Amino acid sequence: MSRDVPLAGIGVAVTRGEGPNGPLSSLLESRGARVLDWGCVAFAPPEDICPLLASLARIRDYDWICFSSPRAVEAVVRRLPEPVDEVRVAAVGPATAAALEEAGWGIHRVPKTGTGEGLVEEFRKAGDASGARVFFPSSAIARDVIPDGLEELGAEVDRTTAYRMITLPVDGSACREALEAGTVQVVTFASPSAMRGLQSGIGEGLFLELAVSLPAAAMGPTTADALRAEGWKKISVATQPTFAGLADAAAEAVELGLADRRRGE
């Protein structure tokens, strides 16, 4: 692989349902990859939008808004385009912070670790969670780390579903063909939900074949842990939970696969 084009000629499967011109796919292609669209999860508004609208209508009642994903940012700023000066804003990591900055929102707190645990720790160190009213817009299946952690620190957390993930159909025969033909060298996962979506879409048998045959690139440690639990052996984890970090991890994952093949020769 060229250092200038680190994924030149490499087949990279994208399980994030974004289409051929999506941000991750476009970034991978700019680095020379041949992108395979294995999109198996996408995002939609909550089935009942009323609780989110009600929380936004009383947004000035909160002391903090905590965002745990760029999707949560998108769901809020679409309906509340102007930030509220009286309410401070926390982001779980750099990708979420970047989404806020792009929308013109200021950020008052973001952990270096890019995890929910890290954000809770930042609140613990600051000592300003006790008695604070916190709005936490999130996925319907988001982890409880942030709301539970803040409540343990004495905050009053209003957790509201801002978006939900939906499963997309996956062409299992095309995935198998790519595996058998050797046209895919690494599979990328931006979330545990993407892993579960692929597993459900192509079936347990083919999923395990991929897990033992190919390296994976994971957006972060939570996704990597989920992959290991389901049998994935070779995993490269992004150092930052961003698309650029995931693209870097994809290049590292390919090197993992090459090293294994060399040892087997």
C-alpha positions as CSV (number, residue, x, y, z in Angstrom):
1,M,0.0,0.0,0.0
2,S,1.2,3.5,-0.8
3,R,1.6,5.9,2.1
4,D,0.0,8.6,0.0
5,V,-2.9,6.4,-0.9
6,P,-3.0,4.0,2.1
7,L,-6.0,1.9,0.9
8,A,-5.1,1.8,-2.8
9,G,-6.9,-1.2,-4.4
10,I,-8.2,-2.5,-1.1
11,G,-11.8,-3.7,-0.9
12,V,-13.4,-2.1,2.1
13,A,-16.9,-3.0,3.1
14,V,-19.0,-0.2,4.7
15,T,-21.8,-1.5,7.0
16,R,-23.0,2.0,7.8
17,G,-26.2,2.6,5.7
18,E,-25.1,5.8,3.9
19,G,-25.1,5.0,0.2
20,P,-22.2,5.2,-2.3
21,N,-21.7,9.0,-1.8
22,G,-21.8,8.9,2.0
23,P,-19.1,10.6,4.1
24,L,-17.3,7.4,5.1
25,S,-17.5,5.8,1.6
26,S,-16.2,9.1,0.0
27,L,-13.3,9.3,2.4
28,L,-12.3,5.7,1.9
29,E,-12.5,6.2,-1.9
30,S,-10.3,9.3,-1.6
31,R,-7.7,7.0,0.0
32,G,-7.8,4.6,-2.9
33,A,-10.2,2.0,-1.5
34,R,-12.8,0.0,-3.6
35,V,-15.9,0.5,-1.4
36,L,-18.4,-2.3,-1.1
37,D,-21.8,-1.1,0.1
38,W,-22.9,-3.5,2.8
39,G,-25.1,-0.9,4.5
40,C,-27.3,-2.7,7.1
41,V,-28.4,0.1,9.5
42,A,-29.8,3.6,8.9
43,F,-31.4,6.2,11.0
44,A,-35.0,7.5,11.3
45,P,-37.0,9.9,13.5
46,P,-38.5,8.3,16.7
47,E,-41.8,6.6,16.2
48,D,-43.3,9.2,18.6
49,I,-41.7,12.6,18.1
50,C,-43.8,14.4,20.7
51,P,-41.5,13.8,23.7
52,L,-38.5,15.3,21.8
53,L,-40.5,18.3,20.7
54,A,-41.7,18.8,24.3
55,S,-38.2,18.8,25.6
56,L,-37.0,21.2,23.0
57,A,-39.9,23.5,23.8
58,R,-38.7,23.8,27.4
59,I,-35.0,23.8,26.5
60,R,-34.3,26.8,28.8
61,D,-35.3,24.7,31.8
62,Y,-32.1,22.7,31.4
63,D,-28.6,23.5,32.6
64,W,-26.9,21.2,30.1
65,I,-27.5,19.3,26.9
66,C,-25.3,16.2,26.5
67,F,-24.9,14.8,23.0
68,S,-23.6,11.3,22.6
69,S,-23.5,11.1,18.8
70,P,-23.6,13.3,15.6
71,R,-27.0,11.8,14.9
72,A,-28.3,13.3,18.1
73,V,-26.9,16.6,17.2
74,E,-28.5,16.4,13.8
75,A,-31.9,15.5,15.3
76,V,-31.8,18.5,17.7
77,V,-30.3,21.3,15.5
78,R,-32.8,20.4,12.7
79,R,-35.6,21.5,15.1
80,L,-33.6,24.0,17.1
81,P,-31.2,25.7,14.7
82,E,-30.0,28.4,17.1
83,P,-28.2,27.4,20.3
84,V,-29.6,28.6,23.6
85,D,-27.0,30.8,25.4
86,E,-28.3,29.8,28.8
87,V,-27.8,26.1,28.3
88,R,-24.3,24.6,28.3
89,V,-23.4,21.9,25.8
90,A,-21.4,18.7,26.3
91,A,-20.2,16.3,23.5
92,V,-19.0,12.8,24.0
93,G,-16.1,13.0,21.6
94,P,-14.5,14.8,18.6
95,A,-17.0,13.6,15.9
96,T,-20.0,14.8,18.0
97,A,-18.1,18.1,18.8
98,A,-17.4,18.6,15.1
99,A,-21.1,18.2,14.2
100,L,-21.9,20.8,16.8
101,E,-19.3,23.2,15.5
102,E,-20.5,22.7,12.0
103,A,-24.0,23.7,13.2
104,G,-22.6,26.8,14.9
105,W,-23.0,25.6,18.4
106,G,-20.5,26.2,21.1
107,I,-19.1,23.4,23.2
108,H,-18.4,23.7,26.9
109,R,-17.3,20.1,27.7
110,V,-15.8,17.2,25.8
111,P,-13.6,14.4,27.1
112,K,-10.3,13.5,25.6
113,T,-11.2,9.8,25.6
114,G,-14.3,10.1,23.4
115,T,-16.4,7.8,25.5
116,G,-19.5,8.1,27.7
117,E,-17.4,7.1,30.7
118,G,-15.0,9.9,29.9
119,L,-17.7,12.5,29.7
120,V,-19.1,11.4,33.1
121,E,-15.6,11.6,34.5
122,E,-15.3,15.2,33.2
123,F,-18.4,16.1,35.1
124,R,-17.2,14.4,38.2
125,K,-13.9,16.3,38.1
126,A,-15.7,19.6,37.4
127,G,-18.1,19.0,40.4
128,D,-21.0,20.7,38.8
129,A,-23.4,17.8,38.1
130,S,-25.2,17.8,41.4
131,G,-28.5,19.5,41.1
132,A,-28.0,20.1,37.4
133,R,-30.9,19.5,35.0
134,V,-29.5,17.7,31.9
135,F,-31.2,17.0,28.6
136,F,-29.9,13.8,27.0
137,P,-31.2,13.3,23.4
138,S,-30.1,9.9,22.2
139,S,-30.8,6.8,20.2
140,A,-33.6,4.6,21.4
141,I,-31.0,1.9,22.2
142,A,-28.1,4.1,23.4
143,R,-26.1,2.9,26.4
144,D,-27.1,4.1,29.9
145,V,-23.6,5.1,30.8
146,I,-24.1,8.9,30.5
147,P,-27.5,9.3,32.1
148,D,-26.8,6.7,34.8
149,G,-23.4,8.2,35.5
150,L,-24.8,11.8,35.7
151,E,-27.6,10.7,38.0
152,E,-25.1,9.1,40.3
153,L,-23.4,12.4,40.5
154,G,-26.7,14.1,41.5
155,A,-28.0,15.4,38.2
156,E,-31.6,15.2,37.1
157,V,-31.4,13.7,33.6
158,D,-34.2,13.9,31.0
159,R,-33.4,11.1,28.5
160,T,-35.4,11.6,25.3
161,T,-35.3,9.5,22.1
162,A,-34.1,11.7,19.3
163,Y,-33.7,9.1,16.6
164,R,-33.8,5.4,16.1
165,M,-31.8,2.9,14.1
166,I,-33.5,0.8,11.4
167,T,-32.2,-2.4,9.8
168,L,-31.6,-2.4,6.0
169,P,-31.7,-5.5,3.8
170,V,-28.3,-6.9,3.0
171,D,-27.4,-9.0,-0.1
172,G,-25.9,-12.0,1.6
173,S,-25.0,-13.7,-1.7
174,A,-23.0,-10.6,-2.8
175,C,-21.2,-10.7,0.5
176,R,-20.3,-14.3,0.1
177,E,-19.2,-13.7,-3.5
178,A,-16.9,-10.9,-2.4
179,L,-15.4,-13.1,0.4
180,E,-14.8,-16.1,-1.9
181,A,-13.5,-14.0,-4.8
182,G,-11.1,-12.1,-2.5
183,T,-12.5,-8.7,-3.4
184,V,-13.0,-7.6,0.2
185,Q,-10.1,-7.3,2.5
186,V,-11.6,-5.5,5.5
187,V,-15.0,-4.7,7.0
188,T,-15.7,-1.4,8.8
189,F,-18.1,-1.0,11.7
190,A,-19.1,2.4,13.1
191,S,-21.3,0.9,15.9
192,P,-22.3,-2.3,17.6
193,S,-25.7,-1.8,15.9
194,A,-24.0,-2.1,12.5
195,M,-22.5,-5.4,13.6
196,R,-25.8,-6.7,14.7
197,G,-27.4,-5.5,11.5
198,L,-24.9,-7.4,9.4
199,Q,-25.2,-10.5,11.5
200,S,-28.9,-10.5,11.2
201,G,-28.9,-9.6,7.5
202,I,-26.5,-12.3,6.2
203,G,-27.1,-15.0,8.8
204,E,-24.9,-16.4,11.6
205,G,-23.0,-18.8,9.4
206,L,-21.7,-16.3,6.9
207,F,-21.1,-13.8,9.6
208,L,-18.8,-16.2,11.4
209,E,-17.0,-17.0,8.1
210,L,-16.3,-13.3,7.7
211,A,-15.2,-13.0,11.4
212,V,-12.5,-15.7,11.1
213,S,-11.4,-14.8,7.6
214,L,-11.2,-11.0,7.5
215,P,-9.9,-8.2,9.7
216,A,-12.4,-5.6,11.0
217,A,-12.0,-1.9,11.6
218,A,-14.1,-0.6,14.6
219,M,-15.0,3.0,15.4
220,G,-14.2,2.6,19.1
221,P,-13.6,0.2,21.9
222,T,-17.3,-0.5,22.5
223,T,-17.8,-1.6,18.9
224,A,-14.6,-3.7,19.1
225,D,-15.7,-5.4,22.3
226,A,-19.0,-6.3,20.6
227,L,-17.2,-7.8,17.6
228,R,-14.9,-9.9,19.8
229,A,-17.9,-11.2,21.7
230,E,-19.4,-12.5,18.4
231,G,-16.2,-14.2,17.2
232,W,-14.2,-11.6,15.3
233,K,-10.5,-12.3,15.6
234,K,-8.6,-9.5,14.0
235,I,-9.7,-6.0,14.9
236,S,-8.1,-2.6,14.5
237,V,-9.7,0.1,16.7
238,A,-9.8,3.8,15.6
239,T,-7.8,6.0,17.9
240,Q,-10.4,8.7,17.5
241,P,-14.2,8.0,17.0
242,T,-14.3,9.8,13.6
243,F,-14.6,8.7,10.0
244,A,-11.0,9.7,9.5
245,G,-10.1,7.5,12.5
246,L,-12.1,4.6,11.1
247,A,-10.4,5.0,7.7
248,D,-7.0,4.9,9.5
249,A,-8.1,1.8,11.4
250,A,-9.2,0.1,8.1
251,A,-5.6,0.6,6.8
252,E,-4.2,-0.9,10.0
253,A,-6.7,-3.8,9.8
254,V,-5.5,-4.6,6.3
255,E,-1.9,-4.8,7.7
256,L,-3.1,-7.2,10.4
257,G,-4.5,-9.4,7.7
258,L,-1.4,-9.3,5.6
259,A,0.8,-10.1,8.6
260,D,-1.3,-13.2,9.4
261,R,-1.0,-14.4,5.8
262,R,2.7,-13.9,5.9
263,R,2.9,-16.0,9.1
264,G,0.9,-18.7,7.3
265,E,3.2,-18.9,4.3
